């Protein structure tokens, strides 16, 4: 049975998702990752949909709730890219955005090497209650997995 991530819901205190806050979210995540947004009401909740792809087959739903999410520490959602260069380009883009807006948080890490697997990544957080782990997973010669995800 094939399975993949469809969506994630993040909740905020009621009254948080103002038009201004939604626009800030839209601007940041569109400029960094190319995600579009859709303003909507769902199940009587004020919400914003962050669309990770053009088919809206993967998305993050941002909604208001009387019992909102709280995320201490480094709770995160991992975003996998094909190359180290893509990760590096996004890091430079995030740093340029941070130079203009000091509220953007970035955590840089040295490559993690474990058993022939090399994870090249950084974390970024802005406006949402979680971090995004932007990463590329590479392999030393002969350490590639027998099965790999592919997109088509």
N, CA, C and O of each residue as an XYZ file, in Angstrom:
608
protein
N       0.843     -1.172      0.000
C       0.000      0.000      0.000
C       0.893      1.241      0.000
O       1.712      1.415      0.902
N       0.742      2.090     -0.991
C       1.516      3.333     -1.065
C       0.865      4.392     -0.188
O      -0.360      4.494     -0.125
N       1.686      5.168      0.478
C       1.168      6.230      1.332
C       2.100      7.426      1.222
O       3.308      7.271      1.045
N       1.534      8.613      1.328
C       2.335      9.826      1.381
C       1.589     10.868      2.198
O       0.385     10.748      2.426
N       2.300     11.872      2.629
C       1.702     12.940      3.422
C       0.707     13.717      2.576
O       1.024     14.139      1.463
N      -0.492     13.905      3.103
C      -1.511     14.697      2.426
C      -1.590     16.094      3.023
O      -1.516     17.087      2.299
N      -1.741     16.175      4.351
C      -1.852     17.495      4.956
C      -1.489     17.481      6.435
O      -1.350     16.432      7.063
N      -1.345     18.676      6.954
C      -1.087     18.896      8.371
C      -1.929     20.094      8.775
O      -2.044     21.055      8.014
N      -2.521     20.048      9.967
C      -3.273     21.199     10.467
C      -2.531     21.792     11.658
O      -2.118     21.077     12.571
N      -2.373     23.108     11.631
C      -1.786     23.851     12.738
C      -2.837     24.822     13.254
O      -3.464     25.533     12.470
N      -3.033     24.856     14.561
C      -4.063     25.728     15.125
C      -3.441     26.893     15.883
O      -2.373     26.779     16.483
N      -4.147     28.012     15.833
C      -3.755     29.262     16.468
C      -4.868     29.719     17.406
O      -6.014     29.298     17.245
N      -4.556     30.575     18.385
C      -5.614     31.136     19.230
C      -6.629     31.900     18.375
O      -6.276     32.496     17.358
N      -7.876     31.871     18.800
C      -8.924     32.590     18.075
C      -8.560     34.068     17.976
O      -8.081     34.670     18.937
N      -8.793     34.638     16.799
C      -8.478     36.042     16.557
C      -7.088     36.276     15.981
O      -6.752     37.410     15.639
N      -6.274     35.232     15.867
C      -4.900     35.371     15.367
C      -4.848     35.541     13.852
O      -4.064     36.343     13.345
N      -5.669     34.799     13.135
C      -5.593     34.791     11.673
C      -6.318     35.994     11.069
O      -7.314     35.852     10.360
N      -5.788     37.181     11.373
C      -6.319     38.413     10.799
C      -5.898     38.501      9.336
O      -5.033     37.752      8.883
N      -6.510     39.413      8.609
C      -6.136     39.603      7.204
C      -4.653     39.966      7.097
O      -3.962     39.478      6.203
N      -4.162     40.814      7.995
C      -2.751     41.218      7.971
C      -1.822     40.029      8.246
O      -0.817     39.851      7.558
N      -2.166     39.214      9.257
C      -1.335     38.058      9.599
C      -1.336     37.042      8.460
O      -0.294     36.475      8.130
N      -2.499     36.811      7.861
C      -2.579     35.891      6.722
C      -1.717     36.384      5.559
O      -1.071     35.589      4.876
N      -1.712     37.699      5.341
C      -0.899     38.250      4.253
C       0.583     38.077      4.541
O       1.359     37.782      3.632
N       0.989     38.256      5.801
C       2.391     38.042      6.175
C       2.799     36.588      5.925
O       3.881     36.321      5.401
N       1.930     35.656      6.302
C       2.194     34.230      6.061
C       2.304     33.968      4.559
O       3.236     33.308      4.099
N       1.344     34.492      3.809
C       1.333     34.317      2.354
C       2.628     34.830      1.738
O       3.263     34.132      0.948
N       3.016     36.044      2.097
C       4.211     36.656      1.509
C       5.464     35.842      1.818
O       6.258     35.560      0.921
N       5.644     35.462      3.087
C       6.867     34.763      3.476
C       6.979     33.397      2.807
O       8.006     33.099      2.197
N       5.954     32.566      2.905
C       6.044     31.196      2.393
C       5.966     31.135      0.869
O       6.481     30.194      0.265
N       5.333     32.119      0.242
C       5.371     32.203     -1.224
C       6.783     32.578     -1.676
O       7.333     31.978     -2.600
N       7.361     33.588     -1.005
C       8.683     34.063     -1.416
C       9.780     33.035     -1.154
O      10.709     32.919     -1.952
N       9.693     32.284     -0.050
C      10.745     31.318      0.268
C      10.564     29.990     -0.466
O      11.505     29.490     -1.081
N       9.357     29.414     -0.404
C       9.133     28.072     -0.954
C       8.259     28.032     -2.215
O       8.120     26.976     -2.833
N       7.672     29.163     -2.598
C       6.806     29.171     -3.772
C       5.402     28.654     -3.508
O       4.685     28.305     -4.446
N       4.996     28.601     -2.232
C       3.671     28.099     -1.882
C       2.624     29.184     -2.072
O       2.866     30.349     -1.756
N       1.471     28.806     -2.585
C       0.333     29.709     -2.685
C      -0.584     29.479     -1.493
O      -0.456     28.479     -0.787
N      -1.507     30.405     -1.269
C      -2.445     30.276     -0.155
C      -3.872     30.483     -0.640
O      -4.119     31.053     -1.703
N      -4.789     30.006      0.168
C      -6.212     30.187     -0.089
C      -6.871     30.523      1.233
O      -6.791     29.752      2.190
N      -7.522     31.674      1.286
C      -8.248     32.116      2.474
C      -9.612     31.428      2.459
O     -10.331     31.507      1.463
N      -9.974     30.756      3.550
C     -11.246     30.049      3.563
C     -11.806     29.908      4.971
O     -11.120     30.146      5.965
N     -13.048     29.521      5.024
C     -13.691     29.155      6.283
C     -14.046     27.679      6.163
O     -14.678     27.256      5.195
N     -13.634     26.905      7.153
C     -13.888     25.470      7.118
C     -14.398     25.035      8.487
O     -13.768     25.302      9.510
N     -15.527     24.373      8.493
C     -16.153     23.910      9.733
C     -16.283     25.061     10.733
O     -15.956     24.927     11.912
N     -16.773     26.200     10.224
C     -16.979     27.409     11.027
C     -15.688     27.950     11.638
O     -15.734     28.660     12.643
N     -14.545     27.629     11.049
C     -13.260     28.149     11.513
C     -12.666     29.079     10.460
O     -12.702     28.792      9.263
N     -12.122     30.192     10.929
C     -11.339     31.078     10.086
C     -10.047     30.337      9.763
O      -9.359     29.882     10.677
N      -9.704     30.206      8.477
C      -8.559     29.365      8.121
C      -7.795     29.925      6.924
O      -8.281     30.783      6.187
N      -6.581     29.406      6.762
C      -5.745     29.711      5.608
C      -5.108     28.400      5.165
O      -4.570     27.653      5.983
N      -5.172     28.131      3.881
C      -4.598     26.913      3.321
C      -3.268     27.262      2.655
O      -3.230     28.070      1.728
N      -2.177     26.653      3.126
C      -0.866     26.772      2.472
C      -0.756     25.599      1.511
O      -0.697     24.446      1.938
N      -0.729     25.889      0.208
C      -0.735     24.833     -0.802
C       0.698     24.516     -1.216
O       1.384     25.360     -1.793
N       1.147     23.296     -0.921
C       2.523     22.906     -1.204
C       2.729     22.486     -2.655
O       3.864     22.404     -3.124
N       1.640     22.220     -3.362
C       1.729     21.881     -4.782
C       0.518     22.452     -5.509
O      -0.472     22.828     -4.881
N       0.601     22.516     -6.824
C      -0.465     23.149     -7.611
C      -1.755     22.343     -7.623
O      -2.823     22.893     -7.892
N      -1.673     21.046     -7.334
C      -2.870     20.204     -7.300
C      -3.566     20.239     -5.945
O      -4.640     19.658     -5.786
N      -2.968     20.908     -4.977
C      -3.450     20.950     -3.590
C      -3.602     19.526     -3.048
O      -4.528     19.230     -2.294
N      -2.678     18.658     -3.448
C      -2.681     17.293     -2.915
C      -1.855     17.209     -1.636
O      -1.924     16.225     -0.899
N      -1.071     18.259     -1.386
C      -0.321     18.377     -0.138
C      -0.483     19.814      0.349
O      -0.246     20.766     -0.395
N      -0.892     19.954      1.617
C      -1.140     21.305      2.124
C      -1.010     21.344      3.636
O      -1.013     20.317      4.314
N      -0.895     22.569      4.139
C      -0.912     22.816      5.574
C      -2.103     23.721      5.831
O      -2.186     24.823      5.288
N      -3.020     23.253      6.657
C      -4.206     24.024      7.007
C      -3.922     24.780      8.294
O      -3.588     24.180      9.315
N      -4.054     26.096      8.242
C      -3.886     26.944      9.416
C      -5.278     27.368      9.855
O      -6.012     27.974      9.074
N      -5.650     27.062     11.084
C      -7.005     27.342     11.560
C      -6.958     27.893     12.981
O      -5.989     27.688     13.712
N      -8.015     28.590     13.353
C      -8.144     29.092     14.718
C      -8.877     28.064     15.565
O      -9.737     27.333     15.073
N      -8.523     28.017     16.847
C      -9.133     27.048     17.754
C      -9.112     27.596     19.176
O      -8.184     28.310     19.554
N     -10.143     27.261     19.973
C     -10.105     27.665     21.381
C      -9.009     26.930     22.161
O      -8.622     27.368     23.244
N      -8.511     25.822     21.617
C      -7.404     25.079     22.233
C      -6.283     24.944     21.195
O      -6.113     23.877     20.605
N      -5.518     26.018     20.970
C      -4.517     26.005     19.903
C      -3.295     25.162     20.231
O      -3.022     24.836     21.386
N      -2.578     24.828     19.184
C      -1.336     24.071     19.277
C      -0.270     24.894     19.996
O      -0.206     26.114     19.844
N       0.557     24.221     20.771
C       1.739     24.835     21.368
C       2.902     23.912     21.079
O       2.821     22.705     21.305
N       3.973     24.478     20.582
C       5.087     23.649     20.136
C       6.409     24.166     20.691
O       7.071     24.987     20.057
N       6.793     23.691     21.866
C       8.102     24.093     22.385
C       9.213     23.328     21.668
O       8.973     22.276     21.077
N      10.387     23.851     21.727
C      11.522     23.115     21.174
C      11.588     23.154     19.665
O      11.275     24.172     19.048
N      11.998     22.038     19.066
C      12.242     21.988     17.627
C      11.287     21.054     16.902
O      11.697     20.353     15.976
N      10.006     21.031     17.310
C       9.025     20.276     16.546
C       9.044     20.844     15.128
O       9.084     22.060     14.944
N       9.014     19.966     14.130
C       9.205     20.446     12.773
C       8.553     19.533     11.742
O       8.147     18.406     12.029
N       8.474     20.070     10.538
C       8.046     19.333      9.360
C       9.222     19.350      8.391
O       9.734     20.420      8.063
N       9.656     18.187      7.932
C      10.803     18.095      7.034
C      10.402     18.286      5.584
O       9.415     17.717      5.118
N      11.177     19.090      4.881
C      10.981     19.328      3.453
C      12.216     18.808      2.725
O      13.322     19.301      2.945
N      12.031     17.820      1.864
C      13.144     17.151      1.190
C      13.354     17.725     -0.209
O      12.412     17.828     -0.995
N      14.596     18.096     -0.512
C      14.952     18.628     -1.825
C      15.928     17.686     -2.513
O      16.624     16.909     -1.860
N      15.972     17.766     -3.848
C      16.774     16.840     -4.648
C      18.275     17.058     -4.527
O      19.048     16.106     -4.637
N      18.702     18.310     -4.299
C      20.141     18.588     -4.299
C      20.552     19.456     -3.118
O      19.743     20.185     -2.545
N      21.817     19.360     -2.772
C      22.414     20.231     -1.748
C      22.324     21.691     -2.194
O      22.100     22.589     -1.382
N      22.500     21.908     -3.488
C      22.490     23.270     -4.021
C      21.136     23.944     -3.808
O      21.075     25.142     -3.533
N      20.049     23.177     -3.934
C      18.723     23.742     -3.671
C      18.596     24.161     -2.211
O      18.065     25.231     -1.914
N      19.077     23.326     -1.306
C      19.037     23.645      0.126
C      19.870     24.896      0.395
O      19.428     25.797      1.109
N      21.067     24.954     -0.172
C      21.941     26.114      0.030
C      21.308     27.394     -0.518
O      21.403     28.449      0.109
N      20.664     27.307     -1.681
C      20.009     28.476     -2.271
C      18.862     28.954     -1.383
O      18.681     30.158     -1.200
N      18.088     28.020     -0.829
C      16.997     28.404      0.071
C      17.530     29.007      1.361
O      16.933     29.939      1.900
N      18.642     28.491      1.863
C      19.251     29.068      3.060
C      19.681     30.506      2.788
O      19.435     31.388      3.611
N      20.311     30.750      1.659
C      20.732     32.116      1.326
C      19.526     33.035      1.166
O      19.565     34.192      1.584
N      18.461     32.526      0.567
C      17.233     33.304      0.413
C      16.638     33.624      1.782
O      16.223     34.757      2.029
N      16.594     32.637      2.668
C      16.060     32.847      4.020
C      16.908     33.862      4.783
O      16.370     34.703      5.503
N      18.225     33.787      4.631
C      19.109     34.750      5.299
C      18.871     36.168      4.788
O      18.877     37.120      5.568
N      18.663     36.309      3.485
C      18.374     37.629      2.917
C      17.058     38.168      3.468
O      16.944     39.359      3.756
N      16.073     37.298      3.615
C      14.785     37.705      4.184
C      14.953     38.066      5.659
O      14.332     39.014      6.139
N      15.785     37.318      6.375
C      16.036     37.579      7.790
C      16.749     38.923      7.983
O      16.536     39.594      8.992
N      17.582     39.316      7.034
C      18.285     40.596      7.124
C      17.305     41.765      7.127
O      17.603     42.831      7.666
N      16.141     41.561      6.526
C      15.101     42.586      6.471
C      14.100     42.425      7.613
O      13.492     43.402      8.051
N      13.926     41.183      8.100
C      12.944     40.886      9.146
C      13.591     39.995     10.202
O      13.740     38.789     10.002
N      13.969     40.592     11.318
C      14.692     39.859     12.368
C      13.839     38.819     13.085
O      14.373     38.038     13.872
N      12.532     38.783     12.839
C      11.669     37.774     13.462
C      11.806     36.403     12.793
O      11.368     35.397     13.351
N      12.403     36.358     11.618
C      12.638     35.085     10.929
C      13.775     34.377     11.652
O      14.854     34.940     11.832
N      13.524     33.135     12.066
C      14.517     32.359     12.806
C      15.126     31.289     11.903
O      14.420     30.606     11.161
N      16.441     31.160     11.982
C      17.173     30.168     11.190
C      18.140     29.443     12.114
O      18.837     30.069     12.912
N      18.178     28.127     12.001
C      19.164     27.310     12.715
C      19.958     26.549     11.661
O      19.398     25.779     10.880
N      21.264     26.774     11.648
C      22.130     26.068     10.702
C      22.829     24.915     11.411
O      23.159     25.005     12.594
N      23.046     23.850     10.684
C      23.684     22.664     11.241
C      24.778     22.168     10.311
O      24.700     22.345      9.095
N      25.800     21.544     10.892
C      26.781     20.823     10.086
C      26.096     19.587      9.514
O      25.106     19.106     10.065
N      26.626     19.082      8.416
C      26.069     17.854      7.843
C      26.080     16.742      8.889
O      27.038     16.586      9.646
N      24.996     15.978      8.911
C      24.915     14.815      9.790
C      25.251     13.588      8.937
O      24.567     13.301      7.955
N      26.290     12.882      9.313
C      26.729     11.695      8.569
C      26.553     10.486      9.473
O      27.102     10.426     10.574
N      25.773      9.521      8.983
C      25.487      8.320      9.776
C      25.373      7.134      8.837
O      24.462      7.082      8.012
N      26.286      6.185      8.953
C      26.197      4.946      8.176
C      26.106      5.143      6.683
O      25.364      4.417      6.021
N      26.833      6.099      6.121
C      26.804      6.325      4.681
C      25.732      7.287      4.213
O      25.689      7.634      3.033
N      24.860      7.729      5.121
C      23.821      8.702      4.797
C      24.294     10.082      5.236
O      24.805     10.252      6.342
N      24.117     11.069      4.354
C      24.547     12.435      4.641
C      23.325     13.347      4.560
O      22.725     13.501      3.497
N      22.962     13.951      5.694
C      21.828     14.876      5.735
C      22.383     16.294      5.802
O      23.106     16.650      6.733
N      22.037     17.088      4.808
C      22.467     18.483      4.690
C      21.216     19.328      4.893
O      20.288     19.256      4.087
N      21.175     20.140      5.972
C      19.909     20.806      6.274
C      20.087     22.085      7.076
O      21.163     22.388      7.593
N      18.977     22.825      7.157
C      18.834     23.940      8.086
C      17.367     24.009      8.486
O      16.495     23.474      7.801
N      17.109     24.678      9.606
C      15.740     24.875     10.069
C      15.379     26.339      9.879
O      16.224     27.220     10.036
N      14.117     26.596      9.540
C      13.619     27.967      9.438
C      12.226     28.013     10.059
O      11.430     27.085      9.914
N      11.949     29.133     10.765
C      10.623     29.311     11.368
C      10.254     30.779     11.284
O      11.068     31.666     11.543
N       8.999     31.010     10.913
C       8.465     32.368     10.883
C       6.947     32.291     10.904
O       6.341     31.635     10.056
N       6.344     32.950     11.856
C       4.894     33.129     11.984
C       4.124     31.878     12.405
O       3.080     32.002     13.047
N       4.595     30.696     12.072
C       3.895     29.457     12.408
C       4.511     28.836     13.657
O       5.662     29.130     13.980
N       3.765     27.976     14.374
C       4.275     27.413     15.633
C       5.205     26.206     15.471
O       5.469     25.499     16.443
N       5.700     25.966     14.260
C       6.651     24.864     14.044
C       7.798     25.356     13.166
O       7.704     26.387     12.502
N       8.879     24.585     13.186
C      10.020     24.818     12.309
C       9.835     24.001     11.033
O       9.107     23.009     11.026
N      10.498     24.423      9.950
C      10.613     23.625      8.736
C      12.068     23.203      8.611
O      12.970     24.041      8.612
N      12.291     21.901      8.504
C      13.615     21.316      8.335
C      13.823     21.150      6.832
O      13.270     20.237      6.219
N      14.617     22.033      6.247
C      14.862     22.048      4.806
C      16.107     21.203      4.565
O      17.193     21.550      5.029
N      15.952     20.083      3.834
C      17.072     19.153      3.774
C      17.227     18.445      2.436
O      16.302     18.334      1.632
N      18.458     17.971      2.251
C      18.800     17.061      1.160
C      19.443     15.840      1.817
O      20.288     15.981      2.700
N      19.049     14.664      1.393
C      19.661     13.439      1.898
C      20.492     12.834      0.771
O      19.976     12.479     -0.289
N      21.779     12.729      1.028
C      22.695     12.135      0.063
C      23.295     10.862      0.634
O      23.128     10.553      1.814
N      23.988     10.136     -0.212
C      24.547      8.849      0.203
C      25.971      8.705     -0.309
O      26.291      9.123     -1.422
N      26.813      8.113      0.511
C      28.148      7.749      0.062
C      28.002      6.609     -0.943
O      26.994      5.901     -0.944
N      29.009      6.435     -1.798
C      28.959      5.359     -2.801
C      28.654      4.019     -2.142
O      29.299      3.629     -1.169
N      27.660      3.320     -2.689
C      27.281      2.007     -2.184
C      26.317      2.041     -1.016
O      25.875      0.988     -0.555
N      25.980      3.224     -0.525
C      25.089      3.319      0.639
C      23.661      3.715      0.260
O      22.817      3.884      1.139
N      23.381      3.864     -1.033
C      22.043      4.253     -1.462
C      21.024      3.193     -1.050
O      21.327      2.000     -1.072
N      19.814      3.624     -0.672
C      18.793      2.636     -0.300
C      18.343      1.836     -1.524
O      18.418      2.317     -2.654
N      17.881      0.623     -1.284
C      17.403     -0.233     -2.377
C      16.157      0.364     -3.018
O      15.944      0.227     -4.222
N      15.332      1.028     -2.206
C      14.109      1.661     -2.713
C      14.200      3.147     -2.425
O      14.575      3.557     -1.327
N      13.855      3.946     -3.416
C      13.881      5.390     -3.239
C      12.538      5.956     -3.682
O      11.893      5.423     -4.586
N      12.126      7.044     -3.033
C      10.920      7.745     -3.470
C      11.184      8.355     -4.836
O      12.299      8.783     -5.133
N      10.170      8.390     -5.648
C      10.287      9.111     -6.908
C       8.974      9.830     -7.155
O       7.910      9.396     -6.715
N       9.075     10.922     -7.858
C       7.908     11.751     -8.132
C       7.710     11.770     -9.630
O       8.662     11.935    -10.393
N       6.478     11.602    -10.043
C       6.262     11.559    -11.478
C       4.949     12.102    -11.892
O       4.638     12.125    -13.082
